[in-house]
């Protein structure tokens, strides 16, 4: 699954199950399998886009990467250093920063913009946090002379998100996780912020993990796309490959649901019916088989393994349709048009 011989960030078998407690004694009665065995690599300077329905585990994965949520199992390796063994949480947060979806809730309303941007650098003991803050404010399009002493409620949504980007960059991170960072913005502002992110990546040599529901936005900014379903990775490939030919039925359904500007191209029926299964008790075998039009008996009993679609390919998929040894009657034929 590696995109290079030496990826910057490696995630292996990442798991997070949230307990549901109840009763008088508050005992654990069930577990929500939010993230269940997620693995991927990210190369230096790459942008990895993560897509999937709400509740598939995208945001939980992001929070696990920066240590906001403790993982149950799995390894997070950054620059050959494993979290918890060669690297502590403080060092991890120096190298991995996050930009959240809600630009207002992620800022302290009682701190000025200058202090908000400088706060992390000051805590980490970096040199000249206020000067660093002013330079980054200017770089993201907020003139420090005008905005330094304003408060979050005095800014627009797009301006607040620029503050959050500057705050993340103040730590001089290697990786920036962007969790729906542009989804709440007007389209014109969204385009400006996306172009800013692209420029910052080139200027500072950043690596992005970009989470979004908007496939067109993901296509614009990403080098590869990772598709999640019910806590698992079902497909991962370079953006051009996956855009031209989706290998997993779920991925094809997501792409089919994209709105078209062509009035003659109308969606007469939903590309994907039903809601995702309960993550407390996910289906056995392939978790997508309850909604998959191509499911076979083997899909109900045997869990598919994420593997190259073709030997040596950069296109990976977890589907019995692409495994000739799976026992699926259409194995090896792939998806039918």
Secondary structure, 3 states (H helix, E strand, C coil): CCCCCCCCEEEEEEEEEEEEEECCCCEEEEEEEEEEEEEEEECCCCEEEEECCCCCCHHHHHHHHHCCCCCCEEEEEECCEEECCCECHHHHHHHEEEECCCCCCCCCCCCEHHHHHHHHHHHCCCCCHHHHHHHHHHHCCCCHHHHCCCEHHHCCHHHHHHHHHHHHHCCCCCEEEEECCCCCCCHHHHHHHHHHHHHHHHHHCCEEEEECCCHHHHHHHCCEEEEEECCEEEEEEEHHHHHHCCCCHHHHHHHHCCCCCCCCCCCCCCCCCCCCCCCCCCCCCCCCCCCCCCCCHHHHHCCCCCEECCCCCCCEECCHHHCCCCCCCCCCCCCCC
